[in-house]
Structure formats: C-alpha cells, structure tokens
Amino acid sequence: MIAQEGLDATALVVSARGGEVRLGGFARDQQTIERAETAARRVPGVTSVFNDIQLRGGGPERRR
C-alpha cells in the first residue's frame, strides 16, 4: 500500500491486525507521514490507523 503511493518505505514499519494498522519508523518530512497514513486508510477493511512515524532528525512524532 505504501510503496504503491510512490513513498520511500525503507524506514517505515507497517503492521496490521484485523482492521487495525500501526505505522512506525522514520520519515524525512511531514508530507510523507501524512501520505503514509492516507494510504493505510484507503485499504479496504482498515478500521483504524495509529500513526507513530517520527520525523528523521528528532522531530515530534505524530499520533492518532
């Protein structure tokens, strides 16, 4: 799902259980974090997305 969106997923971790998806790892910018979350929400059957991706370089993480 993430790679299909044209995102560099080499530093991202995606796990899913049932309809719950957890995103983790590091991204180079806020746009990448948002695009990864959007891509996960588009997957049929996903009921919730927890976004723990952090900005590379120690930026604040974004949680939902």
C-alpha positions in Angstrom: 0.0 0.0 0.0 2.7 2.5 0.9 5.0 1.6 -1.9 2.1 1.9 -4.4 1.7 5.5 -3.3 5.3 6.2 -4.5 6.6 6.7 -1.0 10.1 5.7 0.2 9.1 3.0 2.7 12.6 1.8 3.5 12.5 3.4 7.0 8.8 2.7 7.7 7.3 -0.2 9.6 3.7 -1.3 8.9 1.8 -3.9 10.9 -1.8 -4.9 10.8 -4.1 -7.0 12.9 -7.7 -7.3 11.9 -8.7 -3.8 10.8 -6.1 -2.0 12.9 -2.9 -0.7 11.2 0.1 0.6 13.0 2.6 2.8 11.2 6.1 3.4 12.7 9.6 4.2 11.8 11.0 7.5 10.4 10.2 9.9 7.5 12.1 12.8 6.0 9.1 15.2 6.1 5.6 15.7 7.4 4.1 15.2 4.0 5.5 11.6 3.9 3.9 10.9 7.3 0.6 12.2 6.1 0.7 10.3 2.8 1.5 7.0 4.5 -1.4 7.5 6.8 -3.7 8.3 3.9 -2.5 5.2 2.0 -3.2 3.0 5.0 -6.7 4.4 5.5 -7.6 3.6 1.8 -7.0 -0.1 2.2 -10.3 -2.0 2.3 -11.1 -3.4 5.7 -9.0 -0.9 7.7 -11.0 0.4 10.6 -8.2 2.4 12.4 -4.7 3.7 11.8 -2.3 4.5 14.6 0.5 6.7 13.2 3.7 6.7 15.2 6.0 7.7 12.3 8.7 10.1 13.5 10.4 12.8 11.6 14.0 11.9 10.9 16.3 14.1 12.9 14.3 14.0 16.1 11.2 15.9 15.2 8.0 15.4 17.0 6.1 12.3 16.3 2.5 12.3 15.1 0.0 10.0 16.8 -3.6 9.2 16.1 
